[in-house]
Amino acid sequence: MELNCDYKKAALAVKSAGAIVITAGAGMGVDSGLPDFRGDKGFWKAYPMYERLGISFVEAANPYHFAMDPAFGWGFYGHRANIYRETSPHAGFQLLLDWIRRFNLDYFVATSNVDGHFQKAGYAGDKIYEVHGSIHYMQCLAPCLDDIWPNEEVVPVDFATMCAQHVPKCIHCGATARPNILMFGDFSWISERTDKQGNAFSRFLHQYRNERIVVIEAGAGTAVPTIRRLSEHMGSRRNTTVIRINPREPQIGYPHISLPCGALEGLRGIEAAF
């Protein structure tokens, strides 16, 4: 009963808003069938071969591997690129787009996900801020130039060793290329593309500084709290309501709204309350 009441509060916040910001973490992709890498156990459940090697997510998502053993570095990211391309965004992505159109809302997406699923679901590319970059873009490992290009590589992976059977090369100098993603312990990430997105997001927030904004946060945990902090920062603004959808860590202070469920369940609950 209490959850139904919160769904109604969330639906009212959406209907009364002048603009909507969608903030999404790894949990947004769980209903699409993607792993969220929650803790070492969650990561190892998705990649048991790394458990055998004693490698954590933080250690796997590190540019060190591209320099020391490019085939091993690309084993992880090549596989991720493959599953992101093969997986379809779940119905919740479309529900959010339906609300944007139904209630005539301007919008922006801010996500720590590198999977490109918001673009795949039909969101405008100039309305998306990918705070950690995108696996669908590449750069030189060094880098030799501050250039970013589309990732059109197909990287087969040997799951017994988690090594790539093809290592992409820089289109400029022929050295090892890497995904244009901010990794752990990363000193060579080219942030230009993401910086432009961030500037566009800042202009959006400034444009609607005097309007009611609803922030719908889905699947953003505390392990890598980038998105949660962003949502809470926006929530400190006047006339902003945050709707936090999270099955394990839904807590957020009044007057914001906490929905203790998965992304798709929470979005469907709000839809049913309109």
C-alpha positions as CSV (number, residue, x, y, z in Angstrom):
1,M,0.0,0.0,0.0
2,E,2.8,2.4,0.9
3,L,4.6,1.7,-2.4
4,N,1.4,2.4,-4.3
5,C,1.2,5.8,-2.5
6,D,4.8,6.5,-3.5
7,Y,4.0,5.6,-7.1
8,K,1.2,8.1,-7.1
9,K,3.5,10.8,-5.7
10,A,6.1,10.0,-8.4
11,A,3.4,10.1,-11.1
12,L,2.3,13.5,-9.9
13,A,5.9,14.8,-9.9
14,V,6.3,13.7,-13.5
15,K,3.0,15.3,-14.6
16,S,3.7,18.6,-12.9
17,A,7.3,19.0,-14.1
18,G,8.5,21.3,-16.8
19,A,11.5,19.1,-17.6
20,I,12.8,15.7,-16.7
21,V,16.4,14.4,-16.0
22,I,17.0,10.7,-16.2
23,T,20.0,9.6,-14.2
24,A,21.0,5.9,-14.7
25,G,23.6,3.6,-13.2
26,A,24.4,0.0,-14.0
27,G,21.2,-1.2,-12.4
28,M,19.3,0.3,-15.3
29,G,20.6,-2.4,-17.6
30,V,19.8,-5.4,-15.3
31,D,16.2,-5.7,-16.7
32,S,17.8,-5.9,-20.2
33,G,19.8,-8.9,-19.0
34,L,23.1,-7.0,-18.4
35,P,25.2,-7.6,-15.2
36,D,25.6,-4.8,-12.7
37,F,28.9,-6.0,-11.3
38,R,27.8,-5.3,-7.7
39,G,30.8,-6.2,-5.6
40,D,33.4,-8.9,-6.5
41,K,30.8,-11.7,-6.2
42,G,28.5,-10.0,-8.7
43,F,31.3,-9.4,-11.1
44,W,32.6,-13.0,-10.7
45,K,29.1,-14.4,-11.2
46,A,29.1,-12.7,-14.6
47,Y,32.7,-13.5,-15.3
48,P,33.7,-16.7,-13.4
49,M,37.0,-16.9,-15.3
50,Y,38.1,-13.8,-13.5
51,E,37.3,-15.4,-10.1
52,R,39.7,-18.2,-11.0
53,L,42.3,-15.6,-11.8
54,G,41.6,-13.6,-8.6
55,I,40.8,-10.4,-10.6
56,S,38.2,-8.0,-9.4
57,F,36.1,-5.6,-11.5
58,V,38.4,-2.7,-10.5
59,E,41.4,-4.6,-11.6
60,A,39.8,-5.8,-14.9
61,A,38.6,-2.3,-15.8
62,N,42.1,-0.8,-15.8
63,P,44.1,0.7,-18.7
64,Y,47.2,-1.1,-17.3
65,H,46.2,-4.3,-19.1
66,F,46.1,-2.5,-22.5
67,A,49.7,-1.4,-22.0
68,M,51.1,-4.7,-20.6
69,D,48.9,-7.3,-22.3
70,P,46.5,-5.7,-24.9
71,A,44.8,-9.1,-25.7
72,F,43.9,-9.5,-22.1
73,G,42.7,-5.9,-21.8
74,W,40.5,-6.3,-24.8
75,G,39.2,-9.6,-23.6
76,F,37.0,-7.8,-21.0
77,Y,36.1,-4.8,-23.1
78,G,35.7,-6.7,-26.3
79,H,33.2,-9.1,-24.7
80,R,31.3,-6.2,-23.1
81,A,31.0,-4.4,-26.5
82,N,29.7,-7.6,-28.0
83,I,27.0,-8.1,-25.4
84,Y,26.0,-4.4,-25.4
85,R,25.5,-4.6,-29.2
86,E,23.5,-7.9,-28.9
87,T,21.2,-6.8,-26.0
88,S,18.1,-4.8,-26.5
89,P,17.1,-2.0,-24.0
90,H,14.2,-3.1,-21.8
91,A,10.7,-1.6,-21.9
92,G,11.4,0.9,-19.3
93,F,13.5,3.0,-21.7
94,Q,10.4,3.3,-23.9
95,L,8.1,4.2,-21.0
96,L,10.3,7.2,-20.1
97,L,10.2,8.3,-23.8
98,D,6.4,7.9,-23.7
99,W,6.2,10.2,-20.7
100,I,8.4,12.8,-22.3
101,R,6.1,12.9,-25.3
102,R,2.8,12.6,-23.4
103,F,3.6,15.4,-21.0
104,N,5.5,17.5,-23.5
105,L,8.7,17.4,-21.4
106,D,12.1,18.6,-22.4
107,Y,14.7,16.1,-21.1
108,F,18.3,15.1,-20.6
109,V,19.9,11.8,-19.7
110,A,23.0,11.5,-17.4
111,T,24.4,8.0,-17.1
112,S,27.5,6.2,-15.9
113,N,26.7,3.4,-18.3
114,V,29.0,3.0,-21.3
115,D,26.6,0.6,-23.2
116,G,25.0,3.2,-25.5
117,H,21.5,1.8,-24.7
118,F,19.8,5.2,-24.4
119,Q,20.8,6.0,-28.0
120,K,19.8,2.5,-29.0
121,A,16.4,3.1,-27.5
122,G,15.8,6.2,-29.5
123,Y,17.0,9.1,-27.2
124,A,18.6,12.0,-29.0
125,G,22.4,11.9,-29.0
126,D,22.6,15.5,-28.0
127,K,20.4,14.9,-25.0
128,I,22.8,12.3,-23.4
129,Y,25.7,12.9,-20.9
130,E,27.8,9.7,-20.6
131,V,29.9,10.6,-17.6
132,H,32.3,7.7,-18.0
133,G,32.5,7.7,-21.8
134,S,31.2,5.1,-24.2
135,I,32.4,1.7,-25.3
136,H,31.2,2.6,-28.8
137,Y,34.1,5.0,-29.3
138,M,37.8,4.5,-29.4
139,Q,41.1,6.3,-28.8
140,C,44.8,5.7,-28.9
141,L,46.2,4.2,-25.7
142,A,49.1,6.6,-25.6
143,P,47.4,8.8,-26.9
144,C,49.3,9.9,-30.0
145,L,46.5,12.5,-30.8
146,D,43.5,13.8,-28.9
147,D,41.2,12.0,-31.3
148,I,38.1,9.8,-30.7
149,W,36.5,7.6,-33.4
150,P,33.6,5.2,-33.6
151,N,34.2,1.7,-32.4
152,E,33.3,-0.6,-35.4
153,E,35.6,-3.4,-34.3
154,V,34.5,-6.9,-33.8
155,V,36.6,-8.5,-31.1
156,P,36.2,-12.3,-30.6
157,V,37.2,-13.5,-27.1
158,D,38.6,-16.8,-25.8
159,F,36.6,-17.3,-22.6
160,A,39.1,-19.8,-21.2
161,T,41.8,-17.2,-21.1
162,M,39.7,-14.0,-21.4
163,C,42.0,-12.9,-24.2
164,A,40.9,-11.2,-27.3
165,Q,41.7,-12.9,-30.6
166,H,41.9,-9.5,-32.3
167,V,43.5,-6.3,-30.8
168,P,42.2,-3.0,-32.3
169,K,44.8,-0.6,-33.4
170,C,45.0,3.2,-33.4
171,I,43.9,4.6,-36.8
172,H,46.6,7.2,-36.7
173,C,49.8,5.5,-35.4
174,G,49.0,1.8,-35.4
175,A,49.6,1.3,-31.7
176,T,47.1,-0.3,-29.4
177,A,43.7,1.4,-29.3
178,R,41.4,1.3,-26.2
179,P,37.8,2.2,-25.6
180,N,37.1,5.8,-24.8
181,I,35.9,4.9,-21.3
182,L,37.1,6.4,-18.0
183,M,38.7,3.4,-16.2
184,F,40.0,2.9,-12.7
185,G,43.5,4.5,-12.3
186,D,43.1,6.1,-15.7
187,F,45.5,8.8,-16.8
188,S,45.2,8.7,-20.6
189,W,41.4,8.9,-21.1
190,I,40.5,11.6,-23.7
191,S,37.5,13.4,-22.1
192,E,36.7,15.8,-24.9
193,R,33.5,14.0,-26.1
194,T,32.2,13.6,-22.6
195,D,33.1,17.2,-21.7
196,K,31.0,18.5,-24.5
197,Q,28.1,16.4,-23.3
198,G,28.6,17.7,-19.8
199,N,28.6,21.3,-21.0
200,A,25.3,20.7,-22.9
201,F,23.8,19.2,-19.7
202,S,24.9,22.3,-17.7
203,R,23.2,24.6,-20.2
204,F,20.1,22.5,-19.9
205,L,20.0,22.8,-16.2
206,H,20.6,26.5,-16.4
207,Q,17.8,26.9,-18.9
208,Y,15.3,25.2,-16.5
209,R,16.7,26.7,-13.3
210,N,13.3,28.3,-12.5
211,E,11.2,25.4,-13.6
212,R,10.0,22.3,-11.8
213,I,12.4,19.5,-12.6
214,V,11.8,15.8,-11.9
215,V,14.9,13.6,-11.7
216,I,14.3,9.9,-12.2
217,E,17.3,7.9,-11.0
218,A,17.4,4.2,-11.9
219,G,19.9,1.6,-10.7
220,A,22.5,3.9,-9.3
221,G,24.3,2.3,-6.3
222,T,26.8,3.5,-3.7
223,A,29.8,1.4,-4.9
224,V,30.6,3.9,-7.6
225,P,28.4,6.8,-6.4
226,T,28.8,9.2,-9.3
227,I,25.2,9.2,-10.4
228,R,23.7,9.2,-6.9
229,R,25.7,12.2,-6.0
230,L,24.7,14.0,-9.2
231,S,21.0,13.2,-8.5
232,E,21.3,14.5,-4.9
233,H,23.1,17.6,-6.1
234,M,20.2,18.4,-8.4
235,G,17.8,17.5,-5.6
236,S,19.2,20.3,-3.5
237,R,17.9,22.8,-6.0
238,R,14.6,24.5,-5.5
239,N,11.7,23.0,-7.4
240,T,13.5,19.7,-8.0
241,T,12.1,16.3,-7.0
242,V,14.3,13.1,-7.2
243,I,12.6,9.7,-7.7
244,R,15.2,7.1,-6.6
245,I,14.5,3.6,-8.0
246,N,16.8,1.0,-6.4
247,P,16.0,-2.4,-5.0
248,R,18.8,-2.5,-2.4
249,E,19.8,1.1,-1.7
250,P,16.7,3.2,-2.3
251,Q,17.2,5.6,0.7
252,I,16.9,9.3,0.0
253,G,15.8,12.2,2.2
254,Y,12.4,14.0,2.2
255,P,10.9,15.5,0.1
256,H,12.3,13.1,-2.5
257,I,10.7,9.8,-3.3
258,S,12.2,6.3,-2.7
259,L,11.0,3.3,-4.7
260,P,12.6,0.1,-3.4
261,C,12.4,-2.0,-6.6
262,G,14.2,-2.6,-9.9
263,A,14.1,-0.1,-12.7
264,L,11.5,-1.7,-14.9
265,E,9.2,-2.5,-12.0
266,G,9.4,1.0,-10.7
267,L,8.8,2.6,-14.0
268,R,5.8,0.3,-14.6
269,G,4.5,1.2,-11.2
270,I,4.6,4.9,-11.9
271,E,2.9,4.3,-15.3
272,A,0.1,2.5,-13.6
273,A,-0.4,5.4,-11.2
274,F,-1.0,8.1,-13.9
